[in-house]
Amino acid sequence: MALLSPHHTRAIPRPAQGVWPGLFDVPAARAHATIARGLVRTAVRNLPITLAFPDGSTWGTGGPRLEVVRPEAFFARVGRDGLIGFGEAWMTGDLTTGGWHAPTPGRRSAEPPAAGLNAATDELADALTVLARRMSVLIPAPVQKLRRAWQSRPPRSEENTPTGAQENIHRHYDLSNELFETFLDPTMTYSAGWYEPGDDLERAQLRKIDGVLDLARVGPEMRILEIGSGWGALAMRAVRERGCRVTTLTLSEEQKALAERRIAEAGLADRIEVRLEDYRVHAAGHSGAYDAVVSVEMVEAVGERYWPDYFHSIDRMLADGGRLGLQSITIAHDRLLETRNGYTWVHKYVFPGGLLPSLTAIDDVLAGHTSLQVQETRRLGPSYVPTLREWRHRFNADLPAVRDLGFDETFIRMWNFYLAYSEAGFAAGYLDDWQLGMARP
């Protein structure tokens, strides 16, 4: 029963090249489509959402509107591949909002202008928020239990060994530096900002960086290690504002190249070293070498099997009295236990090999594998909603540049779904984001 045990092709999508293996092949899954139709109808029957069909009928009690353009294909996808199929239905245009019709492969869509496209995907985010608030109960408990027994597991090739981690990072962060420039603020910061009233995106990002540096107690002439360089924003601000020296690690060749260029242009190359190196490799030769370690939304890419290695490596590299300033997207512990072995749309198309920790899981790993304890916390989850919405709006405002970079129409729909899907998770409280200050007692 494919609805209970989703089938996942192992052919790897290559979004930057417009390679989407099997995406436009509608599953031949009549029985599964029939089951999915019944489950979806029951799930949305009393929800404040509108599921609209070509014949004019609607399901739900009214609210954000999702348009089922090709019902047979939509239910076949959901029946065979569950939430992966739901996302793929959006990518292919079997599902849409605001009349944004997807193209046939190789042809452009007739999407509305940026303002209309943002309105359409705002509605998508609102509809996904309704669903995210009910995520744990949308599918009846007996069906969930059966599905867990047969659900597909992440492929072994996506485990975060030193080699696997580099490939996983490459598949996302090496898409194109210019792509990320289309929607990030001038700091090129790709994580939740910390919004206060009146903030724009750049100000929220700088406040977030300062928050992490504060939790790590970064000060003049300290030796700082950053795990996950991004494009150099945190390292540069740490040097400019705190007078420290920074070694920063990345596995992305694209990020390293642009970070080094930005650092050189800022005149900070003598105080910041960017290394293309795995944190485990670095830890082996740098015991007690750092006064503080900082890491912003990198632990999500580590994978549960390697969380002990990650935190033990940090503990090993910290000098006496050293501190860790960590920012992490998190999930509730019961949802982590429920979903930890699943393979999702996000794994397939956006972040292979990733898994969101819970605060409980972080505490457990610290207690079992390090001498560190969480001593301070700061919640940023609500700030991810405006961060993600701003990224999506900026992306849609710059679609000519995205197309000039060679990204196709399927990618444009995929990226909008990724940003809207993520926004919905935070708006619904299904996901959260925390800054944690850690030290030895």
N, C-alpha and C positions, 0 to 999 in steps of 0.2 A: 504494500500500500504506500505509494510514493508520497502521499500527503504526510504520512507519519515518518517516512524515512526519505527525506529529500535526496534527489539524485543531483550530484554536482560534477560537471565536467572538470577534468584536471588540466585541460588546455588553458594556458595562462593568458588572460587579457593583456594587451599591450596598448593602453589608452593613447600614449603619445604617438603611436604609429597607426591608430585607427583600426587595431586588430581586436575583434570582438568574437572569439570562437563560439559558434553555435547560438549567439544571442538572438538572431532574427529567425531561428528555426522554432516555430510554435510546437510545443510538445504534443505528441499524439497521446492524449491522456483523458479520454472521455469519462471514464469512471471517476478518476481523481478530480476532474473538473466538476462533476456533479456533486461530489462530496464537498469540495471547496465552496461551491455556490451555496449549499445549505449552511455550512459553518459561517461563512461571511455574512449571510443574511441574518442569521441568529445573532452574530456578534455585534452588528451595527444597528440592530432593530431599535434599541432604546438609547442610542448614542446621539449626542448633539452634532451630527454630521450629515451630509447629503451625499449619497452615492447615486449618481445620475446615469441613466442608460439611454442608448440611442432611440428607443421607442417612447421616450418621455417619462418612463416610470422612475421612481426614486426609492431608495431605502434610507432609513435613518429618520431622526426627528427634526432635521433641519440644522443648518450650520455650515461650516466650511465645506465647499463643494468639490468632490472628486468626480471626474467624468470618465466613465468606463467606455472607451471608444470602440473596442472590439471585445465584447463580453466573452466569447468562446475562448479567445486567446488568453485573456486576463485570467479566467478561472482555471484554464489548463496550466498556466504558469504557476499560479498560487497552489494549485493542487499537487503539482509535481515537486515544486521547490520552496514552498512556504514563503517566508519573508524575502528570500533571495528572489523568488519569482515575482513578488510584489515590486521590488526595486527594478527588476528587469522589465516588467510591464511598463513602468514609467519611462525607462530608457528607450524602449522601442515605440512608445506612443500608444500602447494598448490602454494606458491610463494617463490622464493628463488633468490640468486645471487651466482655467482662463482661456480655453480655446487654443492653447499652444499645441499645435499638431506637429508630430515628429515627422522627419523626412523618411523616404525610403533610403536604404543604404546607398551612400555615395552622393546623395543630393541634399541640398539645404532645406531646412524647415522654413515655414512661413510664420516665425514667431513674431509677436508684437514688438514694438519698440521697447527700449530698456525699462521705461516706467511701467508699461503694461506687463512686461515680463516679470518685473519685480512684484507687481500686484498679484500676478498668477502664482508665483512661487511663494509669496507671503501666504496665499491661501493654502498652498500645499503644506507649508510649515504648520499652519494652524490646524489643518486636518490631521497631520501626523501627530501633533500635540494631543489631540483628542484620543487618538489610538494609543499613544505612549502612556497616557494616564491609566489606561486599562490593560496595558501589555500583559500583565501577569494573569489576567482572567479572560482575555479575549477568546482563547481556545479552551474548551471544557477540560477540566482536570484529567479525566480518564484518557482523553486524546493526547494531552501533554505527556502523560506518563508513558504511553505507547511510543510516542515520537522520540522521547529521550532514549528509549531502548534501542532504536534503530537509526538515530540521527547520524549524519555523516560527520566525521571528525576532521579537524584541520589536517592537511597533508603533511607528512613527515618532512617533505622538502621545505616547508615553511617554518620549521623549528628554528629558534634563535641561537643556534650554534654560532661561533664567530663567523663562519662562512655564510650560513643561512641568514644571519642578522644583516650582513652587508647587502645581500640580494634583496631582502625585504625592504630595507631602507631605500635602496636604489629604485625599486618599483614605484615609490611615492615621491621621495624628495628629489630625485633626479629627473622628474618629468620635464622641468625647464625652469631655471631661475626667472626667466622673463614671464612665465605663467604666474608665478607667485607674486611678481611685481604688479600684475594687473589688479590685484585685490587687497594686498596687504598695505598697511600704512608706511610712511617713510622709514620707520625703524626696521621694517621687514621682520616683524615679530609674529610668529605663527602659533599662538596659544591664547588663552583667555586673558583679556584685559581686566583691570580692576577699576570699574566705573564708579565715580561719584557724580553728584548732580553737576551738570554743565560740561562734563568731559566730552571731548571728541575721542576718536579711536586712538590717536597717537598719545594723548595725555593718559588715557586709561592703560595703555601698554607700558608707558614709563613708570606709572605708579605700581604696576604689577612687578616690574623688574626691581624697583626699589624695595618692594615688600619682601621678595626672595632674598635680596642682599641683606636686608635688616635681620631676617630670621637666621641667616648664616653669620651675622655679626661681622660683616666684611669691613675692614678698615685699612689704613695706610700701610703700604709695604707688605701686606699679607700675601701669602702664596695661595692662589685660588685655583681650583680645578672645576671646570664646567663639563658636565657629561651631556652632550647634545648641543652642538654649537649654534644651530640655526644659521642665520646669516650674520652673526657677530654682534647683535644688538646688546645682549646682556654683558658680554665681555667688554665692549667699548664703554658702556655706561659705568661698569664697575671701575675701570681704570680712570675715566674722567672724573667721576664723582667721589670715588673712595681712595684713589691713589694706590691701588694694589697691582699685583702682577697676575696674569691669567694664563693658564694652559687650558685649551678647550678642545674637546674630542668630538669628532663626527665620523660617520661612515659614508657620508654623501660626498662624492667628488665634486658635484655641482655646487653644493653649499660651501665646501672648503674653498673653492676657487673664488666665489663671490665674496665670502667673508674675508678672505685675505686681501682682496682688492679694496673692500670698504675700509678695513682696518688700516691699510697702507695710506689710503686717501685721507684718513683722519689723523695721520701722523702718529699712530699708536703701535706700529709694528715692533718696536723695541720692547714693548711691555706685554704683548699678547702673542702666544704661539698657538697656531691652529694645527692639530694633528689628525690625520686620517687613521684612526686607531680605535680598536675595540676597548671598552673600559676594563675588560678582564686582562687583556694584554698589558695595558698601562699599569694596572694594579700590581702585576707581578714584579715590576721594577721600581715601584715608587711607594714603598711602605713608609708611612708616617711623613710623607713629603709635603702635605698640604695643611694649611691652617683652616681652610674651609672648602667644602664642596657644594656646588649648586647644580641643580638639574631641574629643568622646566619641561614638564609633559613629555618626558622621554621614557619613564618607567612603563608606560602603557605599551611600548613596543618591545619590552624585554621578554614577555611570556612567563606564565606561572612557574614553569620548571626552572627558570633562571632568576627568579626574584631573590632566592638566597644568595646566588653568586653576585648579583648586583649590589645588594646592601652589604654583604660581607666585604666586597671589594672596596666600597666606600669607607667602611669602618677601618679597613686595613690601611688605606691611604691617608686617613686623618691623623694629624699630629695630636699630642696630648692637648686637651682643651679645645680641639677642633669641633666644628659644627657643620651640619648639613642643612641647607635650605632647599626644600623639595616642593615642586608643584606637580600635582597629579590629578587627572580626571579619575573619578571613582564611580563605583556602582554599589548599591546596597549589598550587604553580604549574602542575604538569602538569594538575590538574583545572580550573584557570582556563582554560588553553589549550583544554581539551576542551569546556568548557561556556559559554564567554564569549558566544556568540551565541544561546544557547538561551532559550526562553520557558517558564517553569516555573509550577507551582501557586502558589508564593510570589509571583511577579510578578502573576499573575492576581487573586489574592485578598487579598494582604497588603501587599507592598512593590513597587508598579509602578516600573519604571525603575531598579531597584537592581542592583548587581553587587558581589560580594565581591572585594577585591583579594588578591593574594598578597604576602608580604614581598618577594619578588623584584621584583614589579611596582612596588611602592612605591619600592624602591631605584632601579629603572630610571627612573621618572618624576622622582625627585629629581635624579638625575645628569643627565638630559636637559633639565630645565626650571627648575632652581632652583640656588641655592648652598648648600642644606641637605644635611646628612648625618644618618643615624641614628647616635646616639652611645650610647644606652642602651636596653635592652629589658627588658620584664617580661611573662611569660606568664600570662594569666588564663583560658585556655580551660577547664581543669578546673573552675573556679569557676562557669562558666555552667550546669553541670548542676544544682547545687542552686538556683541563682538561678531557672532556668526551672521547675524542679519546684515550688518554693515559689510562684511566680506562678500556676501552673496550679491548685494546691491552694487558694490563696486565691480565685481566680476561681470555682471550683466551690463553695466555701463561701458565696459571696455571690450565687448565681444569682437569688434573688428580686429583688435590687436590679438585676441585669443585665436581667431581664425588665421591671421597672418602668421602665427607661430606654427600652424599646421594642425591644430586640434579640430576634429570634426564635430558634426552636430550631435552625434551620440555622446561624445565627451561633454559637450555643453549641457546636455540634459542630465548626464550622470553627475557632473560637478554640482549642479543646482540641487539635485536630490540629496547628495552627500551633505551639503551645507544645511539644507532645510531639515533633513532627517536628524542631523546632530543638534540643530537648534531646538527641535521638538523634544529631544531627550532631556535637555536642560530645562526647557519651559515647563515640562511635565514633572520635573523632579526625579525622573527615572535615572538621570545622570547628575553628577555633582562635580565640583572642582575645588581642591583644597591646596593651600600652602601650609607646609609642615616644617617646623623648626625642630631639629633633632640634635641630641648631644649625649655624651656619656654622663650618667648620674654622678 
